[in-house]
Amino acid sequence: MNILAIEPYYSDSHKQFLDGLVKHSTHEITTLAMPGRFWKWRNCGSGIYISGKFSNIQKNFDLILVSDFLNLPDFIALNKKKLAQTPIVLYMHENQITYPDHITGSLDRAYPLLNISSCAVSDWILFNSEYHRSSFLEALPEFIEACPDYRPKNLIKEITGKSSVLPLGLDLNGFDKSMIKKENLILWNHRWEHDKNPELFIDTMINLRDSGINFKLAILGKKYKKVPDAFKKAERLLKKHIDYFGFVENVNEYKRIVSISDFVVSSANHDFFGVSIAEAVYAGAVPVLPHKLNYPYLVPEDLHDRLLYKNDKDFLLKLKNLLEKNISSGEKALLSCGMEKFRWEKLINEYDNFFSGLMTND
């Protein structure tokens, strides 16, 4: 099959996904991509820009795969003749309906409507996790009901009926589960933004410090223009505990730090999959995570009580208990092996068969 993959936000997990798909798929995949920046402009204007590039490609495609950052209605409208009956699959890395603004708590309805419109005009929708799919579909009725009139309620059933889950494929090469762990090294490896709730993490680490337990910190992640104040607080109050701090440019060095970490934690309010957590768990870090989002899907149910916290106080309690008495080596191996199913080498047949099957059904 000849597949065109369009990614208007070619950065971070979007880049990893597309690169992995192209590398491992048995299908021939051509890519059209834009750098991952100016997300609002990408959401609104990408369809127009990508259309110009698409029109210059002298090649026919059996299928087109696009990410949620493409303004798909614009793209289809501008390429009706060339697209003809070519099926289009929308891959949802994230959505804007379940992503409220961190300051006002309000929802800018324009971007969720773009997500809904793209879902409506696609032939099939893939989500990166069951949590993502179910939370998106559950949010649709309330969102549509809030429209002033002429509510497109029929879309809910239509979108539900043409959606499924194919998890992100991961490149786990270079993460070394055999490396000796640095005792009580706690890893926090997320974007330095408010939806990752760094305030809770830093405050919990300060409380952990005050309890007298010995630990070290690796606070890693990509920074943006507006860095939450919590990180300045960490530099000031947790300086003696911090071994690694900031964005690690060298990929091999990043994987080394992840591989020597004893624990990996999250305090996130939004995480539709949890790539950085999955990588660290594969490398042997014991996760301490909120009992929400996609995290329960990443941890065996038998370990939920020990590794998934229900509130802020429980976060501190779970960490203290694990620092004093960690889980067994067998349980660590079980956690690590659980991430194997996300390897591209294991997942690629599901992707290739899905694409081929869509053509057969069509």
N, C-alpha and C positions, 0 to 999 in steps of 0.2 A: 504493500500500500504506500501511496505517496500522501504524506500528512504535512500540513502547514501548521506550525505552532506559533501563536502570537502572544507576546508578553510585553505589555507597555511599562511594566515595572520590574525590569531585569536587575534584581538586587536581592541579597539576603536569601531567604528560603525560596523565593520565586526563582532566583537564578539557580540555586542548588537543584530544585525540582526539574527545571527545563534541561539543564546540563546532564543530569542523571538520566532523564528520559531519552534524550538524543543518544547518549553514550550506549545505553543498554538495549534499546528497542531494536527489533529485527526489521521494523518498517523504516522506510526512508523519510526522514523528518527534516523539513526546511524551516528555519526560524526567522521571524520578524520581531525585533525587540527594540525597546527604548530604555535608556538608563533609569534606574529606580530613584527618582526624585520628583518633587512637586506633585504629590499624590492627587491633589484636587484637580489639577490641570490634566493629569493622566486620566482620571475618571471621566472628566467631561470632554476633553479634546482629542483623546487618543484615537477614536474611531475615524475622525477626519484625516489625521496625519497618516495613520497606518493605511488608510484606503489609497492614498497616493502612492505609497510604496508597493502595495498589493497590485495595483493596476499595471505596474511596470514589470511584474514577474510573468515571463512567458512560459508558463507551466500549468498543467491541470492537476488539481489535487482531489484525492478520493474523500478526504475528511479534513476539517479545520478544527484545531484545538485552541481555545482562547482562555485567558485568565480573567478573573473578575475585574481587573483594572481596565479592560477594554470597554469602551462605549459601544456595545454590540449592536444596538438598534441603528446608530449612525453608520457603522461599518457595513451592515447589511443593506441599508437604504442606498448607500453610495455605490454598491457593487452588485446590484440585483442581476444584471445580465451575466456577469462573469461567474457569480456564485451558482447561478442556476439552481440545481437540486443538491448541491454539495452539503452534506450534513455538518452541523456545527455543534461541538461539545464545549460546554462552559465548565472550567475548573475553578471551583470556589476555594481560594486560599483563606479568605476572610469575607466578612460582609459588614455593611455599615448600619444595618438595622439594630443589631445587638451590641453596638459600640457607641454608647453615650459619651458626650463631651465631658471630660474630667473636671472642668471648672464649673460650668453652669448646670451640668446634668441634663441638658436639653438635647434634643435630637434634630439635626439638620436634615429635613426630609428629602432634600434634593438627591443626596447620594444614595440613601436607601432605595429611592424610586429608580435610580439607574440600575441598581442591583436587580430589582424586581423586573424591570423592563428587559434586561439582558437575559434573565431566566426565562421570561415569557417567549422571547424570539428564538431561543436556542432549541436544538433538537433533543439534547440531553444535558443534564447537570450533574457533575461529579463534585462531591464534597470530600475534604481531606480527613474528616473524622465523623463518626456517628453523632458525637456531641454537637459538632458544628451543624450537621444536617438537621437534627431534631430541634436545636435551639432556634435555628433560622425559621423552620416551618412553624414552630410554636409561636414565634413572634409575629408572623404574617397576619393572622386575624385581627389582632389588636391594632397593628399599624394601618391596615386597610380600613378598619372600622373608624379610625380617627380622621379619615378623609371627609371633607365637608359634604359631599354628595356623589352620586354616580360611582359608587364603590365597586371595583372590579373583583368581587368575591369569588368569581369562577376561577380566578388565577390560582387560588390556593390549592384546589384539587388538581389543576393542570400541572403546576410546578411539582407538587408531591408525587404525582404519577410518573414523572419523567426525571426523577432524581435517584441517585444511589451514592455509595461511598467507595472510594478507592484511596487508601491512606497514602501519605507522602512516602516516596521511596527515599531511603537515606544511604549516603556513602559513609560507611562506618570504618573504612580503611584508615589506619593511622591512630585510631583510638585503641590503646593497649590495656586490656583488662588484667594483664599479667604484671604490670608495673607495681612496685611496692608503693603503698599508699602513705601519704604524709599524715601522720596520726592527727585526727580531729581537724583536718583541713575542710572547711565548709565552703562550698562553691555556690556562688550566685551568678549565673551567666545569662543575662537577658538584656534587651534594649533598655537604655537608661531613659525611660519615659514613664509617665504617670500610670498608664494602664497596667504596668508591671508592679505597681504598688511598692516602690522601694522604701517608702516610709515605714511600712509594717516590718519589712526585713531589717532595716537599720535599728529601729526601736527594739526589736526582739533580740538583736545581737548585743545591744547595750544592756538589756536586762540579763542576758546570758553572761555577759562580762561581770555584772554585779553579783551574780550567783557564785562566783569564784571558780567556775569550771574553766579548765584550760582548753583553748581552741585557737585556730588560725583561720584567716579569711582569704578567699580569692574572689574579689568583686570585679567581674568582667562584663563586657558588653559594649555595644556600639553607642556612641554619644551623638547627640544632636545639638542644635543651637541652644535650645532651652534645656539645661540640665537641672533636674529636680534638686531642691535644697538638701534633700536627704543625703546626697553623696558628699556634700561639704561637711555635713554633720558627722558622717562616717570618718572622714579624714581627720576631723578634729578630736572625736571622742573614742575612736577605735584604732588609732594609729599603731599601737603596739601589737595589735592582733592581725593587721593587714600584711599579707605577704605579696599579694598581687592585686593591682588596682588599675582599671581602665580597659581600653580596647587593645587587644593583642593583634598586631598587624600580621605577624608570622603565623601561618596556619599550623605548622608543625609544633611551634611553641605552645599555641593554644591547645592543641590536642594533648600535648605533654602535661600541661597543667590540669586539664580535665581528667587525664588518666591517673594522676597521683592524688586526686581529691577523694577524701573519705566519704563526704556527704555532698549532695546537691539539693538545693532548696528553691522553692518558688513561693512568692507572695502575690502572684498575679491575679488581677481581676479579669483579664482577658487573655486567653491562649487557646486558639482553635485546634491546635495539634500538640505542640510542645517539643519541637525539634531538639533544642539544646538540652532539655531534660532527658529525652530518649538517648541522645548521644552519651551523656554522662552516665546514665544507668547502664548502658551497654559496656562502658569502660570500667564499671565496677563500683561507682559511687552509689551510696544508699540514699534514695530520695525521701525528702520530707516536704509534702505538698498539700495544698488545700484540697479538701474533699469536695471538689466541684470542677467545672470545665471538663477538659478531656483527660484529666489526670487519673480518675478512677479506672479508665481504660488501659492505662500504662502500668498499673500495679496489680498483681494477683490479688484476688478478693480476700484470700487468707491473711494478707499483710495490710489490708486497709486500716485496721484498728491501730496498728503500730506506726504506719507511715503517712497516713492522711489525717490532717488536722481539721477540726470543725469550726474553730474560732481563733482569735488572736492569742488568748491564754493557752489554748491547746497546742498552738504552734511552739511556744516556748517549752511547754511540758514534754511534748514529743521529742524535741531536740535534746533536752536535758536527759531524758531517759535513754536515748540512743547513744549519747556521748558517754554515759556511765556504763551502759551495757548494750553493745551493738547487736544486730541480728546475726544469725549464724552464717558460716561460709556457704552452706547449702542454700540458704535463702537468698544470699547475694548472687549465687550462680543462677538461681531460678529467675531473679530479676533481670540479670544480664541476658540470659538466653531468650527471655521474653521480647527483647528488642530485635532479635534476629529476623523476625517476620517482616520487619520494615526495610530490610536490605533490598536494594534494587535487584540484586541477583535473585532474590526470592519473590519479589513483587512483579517483575517485568512481564512475566507470562500473563498475569491478570490484566495488565494494561493492554498488551498486544492482542490478547483474546477479546477483550472488551471492544477495542477498535474494529477488529475483524468482524465480530458478532454484530456490531451496529450496522455495518455495511450489508451483512447477510439479511438482517431483519428489515433493513430499508428496502 
